[in-house]
Amino acid sequence: MTQDLRKASSEEGDWNTMSLWAGQGLRLAEQLSVEQLMQRLTKAIPRQ
């Protein structure tokens, strides 16, 4: 239904008219540096 609008918005880089979804966990988001993110991801990977 909104495919043409989303396509045109994407091509123009107009994020105000695109459907961008953050999901239910939006309020859990944190601003991290890449270094901090990589440290967290590395710690979360199960070791064998």
C-alpha positions, -999 to 999 in steps of 0.1 A, spaced: 0 0 0 28 24 8 55 8 -13 58 36 -38 60 63 -11 87 43 8 107 37 -24 106 74 -33 115 84 2 145 60 3 158 72 -31 156 108 -19 170 100 15 139 115 31 137 96 65 107 118 76 83 100 52 98 65 55 85 37 78 113 33 103 105 9 131 124 8 164 104 -20 180 93 -24 216 127 -21 231 133 15 220 134 28 256 162 2 263 185 17 237 217 33 248 242 55 231 275 36 230 308 41 212 318 13 188 344 2 212 319 -2 240 295 -21 217 322 -44 206 333 -51 242 297 -60 251 292 -82 221 325 -100 227 315 -107 263 281 -120 251 295 -146 227 295 -180 243 329 -196 244 334 -232 235 
